[in-house]
Amino acid sequence: MALGGGPDASAKRADAPPPYLPPPPPAPLTPALTGLPVPAQLPYVTGDFTGRERDARELLDALAPSGAETVLISALGGIGGVGKTALALHAAHRLRGHFTDGQLYANLRGVREDPAQPDAVLAGFLRALGVADSAIPERLEERASLYRSRLAGLRVLLVLDDARDTAQIEPLLPGSSACAVLVTSRSTLPELTATLRIRLDVLPPADAVSLLGRIVGEDRISAEPAEAAALAELCGRLPLALRIAGSRLATRPGWSLAAFLELLEGRRSPFSAATGGEDGVEACFRLSYELLDEAEARLFRLLALPDQEDTDVAGAAALAALEPACAEEFLERMTGLGLLESPAPGRYRYHDLLRAFARARSAQEDGPAGRAAALTRLSDHHLASARNAYTVERPGHPVAGLLTATASPGTPVSAPGQGHRMFTAQHQSVLAVAVQTVQADPSAVGLVADLVLALDPVLDGSFLWAAMIEPARLMLRTARERGDHRAAGRLGYMLGGALYQVTQLDEAEQVLRRAELDARAAGDEAVLTEIRTCQGLVWFGRTEFDRALVMQQQAIAAGERCGNLWGAENARTCSAVSLAALGRLDEAQEAGRRSLASARACGDALRQVYALYAMGAITRLMGRPDEGIPGLREGAELASQCGYSAFEVFHQVEETFCHLAAERPAEALATGERVLELSRAQGWRFAEARALRLVGTAHAALGESGPARERLTQAIALLEPIRPPEAEEARALLATL
């Protein structure tokens, strides 16, 4: 846990009015999203889209804005491989001009064993709509409410692909009638209130043959029309199977359709009814699969194992123990054969039917040991990539050298923020693979414990802690069952830190106490330093500043004793905040100065930003607010450069406090309004509430009672459920107006 946050506290001294020391924010936000282009998330449309003219026209007519008072919803149903997604995207791309505020897309993975969870989908949509990670609420209902608020009045098209049921969809539906929703599903979704329902059947015979012609060439179809029609029937007239068969023929220009048809009929077998296929479809899959050589076929099978939506070249290479160039060659060949899709350069995925086929083949050919080894190699790759990010984000921290050695070099990371961006997009799949790895091979718990630990700065910088809690619980249980104190201490530290970040302080304390015992038993002093710091943050969150300071001083001593100087100096900065909260301002200033000097000496941007923030607050509390402002502005600029948006906001918050303390309400009003604008653009309600309180205070100091009452009333409404002490302070000021 690099930097702390949690509930606020006011530091009070007997000889001064009650000053307010804002603690560090929960975690740095992702880069400021103001000014980003509108979301345009629609995947590509295949160039061979054929038929469906009537269905497409009905969708266009139903979804085009019409001034209706309710959200326009259209639902596409049908069996797997029938072309629901292709038609939906074909229509959606044609509708883009009507939805100028953006298009959102989510694959809900309705037929998979790991369907997308609505809260995770909402988090992705909120990020696309400009909400920073630390502003995204934890509870599903709150996320849905914020999502609908962000969409209010906007013209946005929402495509929900492969929905499982109505319960999965409902939280994702906007409230604004300016929006439209297009849903695809194998289910009929009878509970969904839709203005249009289309149940797709297989292609008509003529369209099925036409699709084959667009893939293999019209001349070949014209030369053997009867065989083309028979091939289309054998493929069940399913677009997916037709594309696979056509792709194979396209790569064999010397083959006649008759010869291919004879080969296909010799291998036909009914595809599993559970996956919604038709007679002959598995035969199409099998024929393309059998075109692969042994190494290619092995990669095809292993790619289906991880619970992830898609993969990149490096991940595929790790799964099958291949060189990246070789893996990319294999992936491109499989894409050419129609066995994989490539939604973006360097990324590959299955259609659900093909994933089921590949997993079935893997169960037959790879065996439990082979599959466990593949998952372990992928976790090894993720660990290497996370270690690369850790080294950059926490320069000099010994934990990077105390992680399990990896066979993979991982994805390179060269600059702060790069690892955040990389893992923010895939943190859930990385954690899912870690869980799969432990389930397949419990002896790998040490490896995955280090993977989770290496994600510490990534999660801290992106505030994605909630997604880690349940996977960490499962892995921690395995570590304890195996008596692995090292893994249990590391997983317990990360779980306790996550619980702290989501303000579950009682459980966080219990988990961290057990993690401390495990780390001691394993002699894991570097991690024990971090556990102590996190325990201090829990006590600070409870406003027990004396106990917080004791823990932070123990962390400093432990870090210096074992050579974890990064951890010691981070704990020292935290101790400066606790000392200030206790009114011991001279000691707080000395601790802050020492931490800042250390951060500057090693070029640690994150610790510099944190120390500059703490020093600004401390000098204000010492009665010298003007001295803190240059450092706060320096910190805000550095935070902006590195993407630590939470600190950028909080530096400006603290600057506003300084202007008020220096009796410059006009400057405070200007700075506070900037904070208010930025926090609203990011959807960060806590920062917005604090900005409203400060702006209201500035208006009051200027004698502007009307605006002051308005802002303070708004602040109280936001602060009451999340920061009651601050709400009470705002209420007290409001009572004087």
N, C-alpha and C positions, 0 to 999 in steps of 0.2 A: 504494500500500500504506500505509494509514493507520497501523496498529498491528501490531506483529510478534509472533511466538511461535516455535514450533518447539522443538527439543531444548533441555533445560535445562542449566544449568551452575552449579557451585558457586563462589562467590567465596571465596578463601582469603587470610588475612593471617598474617604470621609471628607476630604478637603476640596472636593470639586463636584460640580453637577454630574449626574450619572452619564459617563461617556459611553459610546457604543463602539465596540471593536468587532467589525464583521469578521467571522472566521473564514478560512479558505473555502472556496466553493466545493461542491460535492466532487467534482472532477472536471478537468478541462473539456470544453465543448469541441466539436469538430469545427473547421474553419467557418467563419461567418458566411451565412448563406444569402445575405441580402444581395440582390442583383444577379443571382444565378439565372440561367435560362429556365423557361417553364419546362416542367417534366415532359419528356417525349419518350416513353418507355416501351412503345410498341415494338415487338420483335420484327424481324424481316418477313416479307411475304415471298413465298416461292414463286419463281417466274413461270412455272407450268400450271398455275391454277386454272382449272377447267370446269366449265358448267356452273351449276348452281345460280343461274341468272335470276330466276324468280325469287329464290331465297335471299339473294343479295339485295335485290330491290326492296323486298319487304323489310329487311333490316334497316336499310338506308332511310326508308320512309318512316319507320317506327322510331328511330333514334334521332333523327334530325330535330333540332330545337323547334318547338311549335307553340311556345307560350303556355304549355300545360302547367298546372299548379302542383303536380306531383313529379317525382323522379321517374324518368322514362327507363323502363327495364325490359330487356329482351333476353330470352333464354333459348339456347341451342342445345338440343339433346341428341343422343345417338350412341351407337356402340363404338368401342375403341377402334381407331384407324379409319373412321368414316369421313374424316375431314372437318370436324367441328372447329378446331383451332384455325385451320387454314381459311375457312369461310369467315370466322369471326375477325381475324386479322385483315383479311381482304376488305371487309366492310369498314373496319375501324380506320384503316389507312385512308379510305375514301372520305371518311367523316372528319378528318383532322381539321379541315378548314372551318368547320362549325364549332370546334372546341378549342378556341384560341388560348385558353389558360392552361392547357396541357392534356396529356393522355397518360393514365396510370395503368400498369399491367402487373398481374400477379399470377403465377402458376400455383394453384392451390393443391396440386398433387393429390386429388381426391381418391384415386384408386391405389395409391401407394400405401405401404405400411406406415409411413411417416408423413401423413398429410400436413400441410402448412397450418400452423396455428394462427388464429385471427389476430392475436396480440402481436405476433412477430410480423405479420403482413402489415398491420397498422403502423408499426414502428418504421418499416421501410417506406410506406407512403408518406408518413409525417416528415421523414428526412428529405424525401423528394420535394415536399411542399415547403421546405425551408426551416423546419423545426430541428434544433440542435439535440444531440443525444441526451444531454443532461436535463433537457426540458420535456422529455417524453415521459409521461406518467407511467407508473408501474402497473396499475390496475387496468384491465381490459376496458371497463366502462369509461374510465377517464380518458383513455387513449381514443376511444370511439368519439367521445364528446369533443375533444380537441380537434380530431380529424374533421368532424362535421363543421366545426367553427372555422377551420382553415378553408374549407370548401365553400363556405357561405357566399353566395353571389358570384361564384366563379363558374365558367363554362369548362367543365372537365369531363372527359370520357373515361370511364373505368371499364377495363376488360378483366374479368375474373375467369380464368381458364381452368378447366378440369375441377369443378367444385364437387365436394363430397356430398354435402347436404345443405339445407337452408340454414341450419345453425351455424355452419362455418361462414356463410355469406352475410348474415344479417348485421354483424358488427361493422362490416366493410361498406355498407350502403350509405351513400351521402344523404344529407337532409335537404340539400338545395335542389329546387326544381330546374335550375339551369344545368344540372349535371345529367348524364345518361350512363346506364350500366348495361354491359353485354356479358352474359354468363354462359359458359359452356359446361356441360356435365353429362355423364352417362346416366345419371338419375333424371327422373322427370321433374324433380323439385316441385311437388304439388303445392307445398305451403308458400312458395314464393309468389308474390303478387307481381305478375309480369303483364305488360301491355301486349307483348307478342311472344308466342311460343312456336318454335319450329323443331320438329323431330326429323333429323336427317336420316334418310335411307341411304343405301349404297348407291353409287352412281348409275344412272340409266345406261343400258348397253352402249349406246352411241357415244356418250360422254366418256365412259370407261375406255373405249377403244381410242377416242381422241386424246385422252391423257397419255396413253401408251405412245401414241404417235408423236406427241410433243417431246417425249423423252428419247425415243429410239430413232425418230425420223419418219416422216410421212411416207417416204418411198418404200420403206420396208413393210409398213402396214398395208399400203396399196398392193404390194406384191403378194401378200398372203392374208387377205382379209378374213377368211374363215378361221385361220389359225390365230389371228389377232383377237377375234371375237371369243374363241375358245379359251385363250390365255386370260382374257379379261374375266371370263366366268370362273375360271379356276382360281383366280385371285379374289374371288368373292365380290368383284367390282369395288373393293375397298381401295381408296386412294393410297394408303400406306403400302399395301401389298403390291399395288400396281407400280408404285415408284421403285420399290425394291427390285421387282422383276425387270422393269424397264431399265434401271441402272445397270443390271448385269448384262442385259442385251446390248446396251449402249457401249459397254466396254468390250464387247465381242462382235464387232461389225461383220465378221465372216459367218456367224451363226445364222441359220435360218430359224424362223419362228417355230416351224414344225419340229425341228430337232430340239429346241429348247422346251417346247410343250411336252414332247415325249419324255425328256429328262425330268421335268417337273412332275408329271403324272406318275412317274415311277417312284417318286419320293413323297408323295402327298400323304398327309396324315391330319386328322382333325386337330385344330388348335384348341387349347383348353377353353371350355365354355365359361370358366370362371373369369377369364380375362376378356370375354366378349368377342372372341374372334370367330372366323368362319372357316369352313372346310377349305383346305388348300393354303391358308395363310401361313401356317407354320412351315409348310413345304417351301414357300417363297423365302422365309427367313433362313431355313436350313440350307437352301441352295447357295444363298449369298454367304452364309457363314462358312460353308465348306469351300468357298473360294479362297478363304484366308489360309495362310500357312500356319504352322504350329504356334509360332511366337505371336503372330497377329491374333489368332483365335484366343490364345491365352489372355492377351490384353483385353480383348473384347469381353471375355467372361469376367475378369477381375474388375473392370471398370464399373460393373453393375453392383458391386458389393457395398461400397460406402453409401451411407444415407446422405447424399448430397445431390443437389439439382443438376449440377454440371461439374466439369473438371477442366483444369488447364493442362498444358503439356507436362509441366514439372510434376504435378500430382499423378498423372498417368504413368510417367516414367518411374516414379517411386513405387507405385502399386505393383508394377510388373518387373522391377529391377532392370530397367532399360536405360540406355543413354537417351537424353532428351531428343536429340535429332532423330534417333530411331523411332522413339515413341511418336513424334510428330508425323513421321512418314506413315506409320501404321494408322494413326488417327485420320489422316487425310484419305488414306485408301478406304478405310471403313466408311467415311463420309461419302466418298464417291460411290460406294456400293449401296448407299441408302441405309446402312446399319446404324449410323450416327447422324445427328444434326450438328451444325456449327452455328449457333445463334450470334456469335461475335468472333472476330479474329482471335485465334488461339484458345477458344473455349468450345467444348464438345458436350453433347448430352444425348440421351436415348429418348425415343418415344416409349411410353409406358409399356406397350406390348413387347417391344424389343428388350426392354429392361427385364421383364418377366422371363422372356426367352433366354436371355443371357444368364440370369441368376439360376434358372433351371439347369442350363448346361454346366454352370460352375459347380452346382451341387453334385452333378454326375461325374465331372472330370477333375475337379481340383481337390475335393475332400476338405474336411474341417481344418487340418493342419495347413494346407496350402492357402486357404482363405484367411486364416488367422495370421499367417506370415505376411500376406499382402496388406492387411489392415495395419499391422505393426510397422511395415515399411512406410505406409502413408503417414502414420503418426510420427514416425521418425523424421520424415520430411517436414511436417508441420512444426515439430520441435526445433529443427535447425533454422527454419525461417523465423520463428518466434525469438530464438536466441539472437539472430542477427538484428532484429528490431530492438531487443532488450539492450544489446551492447551500444546501440546508437542513442537510445532514449535515456539510458542511465550509465553514462561513461564512467568507467572505473569501478563499477559495482562488481564485487566478487561472485555474485550468484551466477553471472553469465558463464564463468569458468567452472562452476560447481554442478552444472547440469549434465545429464547423461550424455556420453559421447554419441554422436550420430554418424550413420553411414552417408546420409545425404548432406550436401553443402547448404541446402535450403535456398530460398529466394533471397537474393542480395538486398540489403537495405543500407542506404548511404546517407540519409538525411532525416532529422527529426520530423515526425508526422507521416513519413512514408509507410512505416509499419502500421500506424493507425488506419490509414486508408486501406491497406491491403487486408487487414484482419476484420475491419468493420464490415466489409462486404461478405465475409465468409465465416464469421466467428461461430455462428450456430452450427454450420456443417463441420467445422473443426472440432467443436465440442462433441457433436454427435459421433464423429469418427473415433474420438478418444473413448467414449463410452462403448462403442462397438468393439474396439480393440480389447478393452478389459473384459468384456463379456466373452469374447472369443478366446482370450488367453489371459487369465488373471495374473499370471506372472509378469505381464507387461505393465502392471500398475505403477512401478517406479518410473518407467518411461513417460506414461501419460501424466503422472503427477508433476514431472518436470515440465511437460508441455503446458499444463495449466499454470504453473508458477511463472513460466516464461511469458505468459500472456498478461502478467500483472501490469506493466506500463501501457500495454495496448488497451486493456480494459479501463484502466485508470484514465487514459487520455480520451476515451470515447464514451465512457459511462454506459457500458453494456453489461454491467454486473448481474442484472436480474436473470439474464439468459444462462448464466454460469451456475446458479445456485443448485438446481436439481441435478445436473450432471456431476457436480462436485460432491453432492451427497452420496450418489451411487458409487463413485470411485473411492470416496473416503471409506465407505462401508467395506469395500473390497480390501483396501489397504489394512484396515483394522483386523479383518478376518484373517489376513495372512500374517499379522504381527509385524508389518513393515512400518516401523516408527518414522523412518525418513520420509516415506511417501505420505504417511498419515499427517505428519507435522506440516508438510508443504501444502497438502490439500486442505487441511484444517485452517491454515493461515488464509488461503484464498477464499474458502467458504466463509470464514468469519469476517474477512474484509468485505465480501459481497453483501453479507447480511448487514454490516454497519452502513454501507453505502445506501442501502434501501431502508435504513432507519429501523431495522429489527434489532435493537440494541441488546435486549436481554439474551436472545439466542446467540448473538454475536459474541457476547462476553463468555458464555458457556463453551462455545466452539473454540474460541481463542485460548481459553484456559487449558482445554484438552490438547490443543495444538502445541502449546508451550511445553507440556509434559512430554509429548512425542518428540519435539525438536531437541529437548534436553537429553532424552534417552538415546537419540541418534547422534548427539554431538554436533548438531546442525546450527552452529553459532550464527552464521550469516543470516539464516532465515529467522532465528530467534530474535535477532535485532529488529527485523521487520514486524514480528509478532508483537513485541513490546511496544513499538510505535503505534501499531493498530489498536492495541489495548488502551493506550493513552487517548487515542481519538474517540474510543467508545466512552471513556470517562468524561472527556471534554463535551461530547454530545449530551451527556447527562448533567452538564454544568457543574460537575465535581472537579474543579480545576486543580485542587491540591493533588488528588489521586492521578489526574492526567499528567501532571508535572512529574510525579514520582516515576510513572511508567516511562515517560520520555527520557528522563535522566538515566534510568536503567538501560534504555535502548542506546543512548549515547555511549555509556560505559561498555556495553556488550559489543557495539560496533567497533569502538577503538581497540578493544581487547583482541578481537578476531580479525581485524583488518578490513572490516566493512565500513570504510570511511564515508561512502555515499550514504549508507543507512544512518550513520552517526550524525552527519551534517543535516540530513533531512529531519531526523528527530530533534536536532538542535533548533531548526526553524520552527517546528511544531511547539517546542518548549518556549520559544520567544512569544508565541501567541498565548500560551497558557500563563506565562509570567505577566504579560500585559493584562490578561483577564483578572489576575489576582492583584493588580495594582502595583506590581514590582517592576516599575517601568525602567529604571536604570539597568537592572539585570536583563530585562527584555531587550533593551537597546543593544547591550553588549552581545547577547546571543545572536540577535539579528545581524549585527555588523559582521560578526565572525562567520556566520553562515553565508552571507553575501560575498565576503572576500573569498571563501572557499569555492563557491560556485563560479565566480569570475575566473579564479585561477585555473580551473579545469575546463572552462568553456561549457558548463552545464546550463543550457538555456532554461530548462524547466525550473531548476532550483533558483536560478537568478530571478526569474519572474516571481516566484513564490516569496523569496526573501525581500525583494523590492516592495512587494505588496505589504508584507508584515511590517517593514520599516516605515512605510508611509503611515500606517495606522498607529504605530508606536509613537512616532514623533508628534502626531496630532494629539495623542493622549497626554504627551508631555508638555502640551501648551505651545508647540511650535509647528503649527499646521503648514506654514509656507515652506518649511524645510523639506517636507515630505513630497510636495507636488512634483518637483523635477524627477525624482526617482519613480514616482507613480506613472508619469508620462513615459519615461524610459521603459518601464515594465510593460505598459500597455502596447507600446510599439513593438517590443520584442515578442510579446504574446501574439500580436497580430501576424508578425512575420512567420512564426512557428506554428500557427494554427491553434494556439491555446485560447480559444475564444472566451471561455469562462473567466479566465484571468484578465483578459482585455476588458470585459464588462466590469469585473470587480475592482480593477484599478480605477476605472472611471467613477464607480460608486464611491470609493474611498476618496478620490479627488473632490467629489461633491461634498462629502463630510468635511474635508479640509476647508473648503470655501465657506461652509456654514460656520465652522469653528473660528475662522478668521473674520467673521462678520461681513462677508461679501455675498449677500443673498442673490444678487443679480448673476454673478458668475456661477453660483451653485445652481441657480435655475437653468442656466444654459447647459451646464454639464449634465444635470439631472434629466433634462429633456432629451439629450443625446442618448443617455442610458435607456430611457423609456422607449425611445424609437428602436434602438437595437434589440432590446429584450423582447419587444413585441414582434419584431421581424423574425426572431428566433423562436418565438413561442415559449420563452422561459418565464413562467409565471412568478417564481420567487423573485427573480431579478426585477421583473415588472412591478411587483408589489413594493419592493424596497425603493425603487425609483419613484413610484407614486408618493410614498411617504416622504422622501427627500424633497421632491418638487413641491408637495403641499407645505412642508416646513419652510421652504424658501419663499413661497407666496405669502405665508403668514408673516415672515420677517419683513417682507416688503409692504406689509399692510394691505395685501390683496385678499380680503377675507373670503370673497366668493369663490375664486379659483382654489384657495387653500382648502375650504370645506369640501369642494368637489373631489380634489385629489386625495385628501385624507380619508374621505368616506370610501372611495374606491380601494385605497390601500388596505383599510381595515377589513373589507370584504374578502380580499385575497389573502391577507396575513392570518386571519383568525384560525383557519384550519391547519396552517402549516407553521406559523411562528407566533403563538399567542403573546409572548412578552412584547414583541414589536407592535402587535396590534394594540396592546394596552397603552403603549407609549403614544401611538398615533391618536388613540381615543382621548388620552389626557390632553394632548395639544388641541384637538378638535373642540373639547369642552371649554377652552379659553377663548374661542373665537366668537 
